Amino acid sequence: MKLSDRLQKVKPSSTMAMNSRVIELKASGRDVVGFAAGEPDFPTWDNVCEAAHQSIRNGEFKYTPVGGTSEMRHAITVKLARDNALDYSQAEVMASCGGKHTLYNAMQALLSDGDEVVIPGPYWVSYPDMVALSGGVPRVLPASEKNGFLLSAAELEAALTPATRMVILNSPSNPTGACYDEAGLRELGAVLERHDCVVLCDDVYEFVRYDGGRPPHLLTMFPSLRERTVVANSVSKTYAMTGWRVGYCAAPANVIKAMLTLQGQMTSNPSSIAQAAAVEALTGPQSALAPMIEEFGRRRSYVCERFNAIDGLSVSPPGGAFYVFVNARDAFQRADVDNGDDFALAMLDGASVGVVGGNDFGSSDHFRVSYATSMEQLSKGLDAIENWLGGL
Ligand SMILES: Cc1ncc(COP(=O)(O)O)c(C=O)c1O
């Protein structure tokens, strides 16, 4: 059957493709270590699950308002005030079916054909495709590895033109883990303040960082940006709730209204039961968060040390998220490949370890490893990679 022209502009998400391949190999009996999945390996907290059970016991089985129940929207405003010192009303927030849906809605609502979107690279695989599906034109702005994959103000300034309609900021970043400190964010904010473009702040990893604190939110430092910023977030990573599919955002009321119109014609509300769970996650006790981040921190140190000890591979310790972006260029020749994707495939074959090649993240020198898995799996996978490469 002939598919729409629109589909010519996009490709399937490579993280999902690799993940499915690992699942397939495992199903065929092969002992594969999976470092591809971008989700915490922790269970959703008991109190959050209990809120979902309670919602079922309450018989909350009906459609809710498109952008979420009033409890859900209230919870979003409470979270933004508590964690980010941002003051939003219920008319300026909404929930969607995952952060991905939130970001897609925002792009559909704000981009017109030909609008340019500056995407700092390496970037999360879905951004360019979402931009293209929304009629926009992705303009990748590569950040250099030697600067920890962080952009300088001058680099951002040089990339912004009158044609720039939107800039995406994702700190901490998937796939590099790069995260801006207060000074870095302040520099970028000052540039953004001078250019009339939309800022799409993807905060999904905001709590997963290892510098012992979090800088003030960009909008707390630059309140003047509020009228042209969408703050996107999700319960997926912070609360180990990837499967529940609840994302949310804050934006000027007219943008939320437009996004609600879109969502109302596509999915309507996210699951009523998942919303009840998300309300508890956002407003209930937050004490289970710190131990999870501490554990990620322990794994991060271990993984960085191990990769940097393997001849041909190197990583710069990421500031946040739960990924390392491994530079494998010096090992390409030995593996008889010339890019990160083929390296990842060779590694899957040779070491039975599944990672995601860097091509679709905007770097063909790298592959991405998720360390959101047990120490035992990390150690097993790293031994296998070391042995495989050592034997080439
Ligand atoms: C940078 C980034 N933004 C957004 C998302 C979307 O997450 P979800 O749709 O699970 O909320 C992800 C998921 O991997 C991500 O890495």
The ligand as an SDF file (V2000), in Angstrom:
LIG
                    3D

 16 16  0  0  0  0  0  0  0  0999 V2000
   15.7090   13.7260   25.8320 C   0  0  0  0  0  0  0  0  0  0  0  0
   14.4160   13.0160   25.9500 C   0  0  0  0  0  0  0  0  0  0  0  0
   13.2830   13.7270   25.9080 N   0  0  0  0  0  0  0  0  0  0  0  0
   12.0860   13.1460   26.0090 C   0  0  0  0  0  0  0  0  0  0  0  0
   11.9650   11.7840   26.1580 C   0  0  0  0  0  0  0  0  0  0  0  0
   10.5890   11.2160   26.2270 C   0  0  0  0  0  0  0  0  0  0  0  0
   10.3350   10.4050   27.3090 O   0  0  0  0  0  0  0  0  0  0  0  0
    8.8720    9.8560   27.5820 P   0  0  0  0  0  0  0  0  0  0  0  0
    8.1090    9.9030   26.3150 O   0  0  0  0  0  0  0  0  0  0  0  0
    9.0530    8.4690   28.0930 O   0  0  0  0  0  0  0  0  0  0  0  0
    8.2850   10.7480   28.6160 O   0  0  0  0  0  0  0  0  0  0  0  0
   13.1190   10.9900   26.1770 C   0  0  0  0  0  0  0  0  0  0  0  0
   13.0280    9.5200   26.2560 C   0  0  0  0  0  0  0  0  0  0  0  0
   13.9560    8.7940   26.0280 O   0  0  0  0  0  0  0  0  0  0  0  0
   14.3800   11.6300   26.0900 C   0  0  0  0  0  0  0  0  0  0  0  0
   15.5110   10.9290   26.1430 O   0  0  0  0  0  0  0  0  0  0  0  0
  1  2  1  0
  2  3  1  0
  2 15  2  0
  3  4  2  0
  4  5  1  0
  5  6  1  0
  5 12  2  0
  6  7  1  0
  7  8  1  0
  8  9  2  0
  8 10  1  0
  8 11  1  0
 12 13  1  0
 12 15  1  0
 13 14  2  0
 15 16  1  0
M  END
$$$$
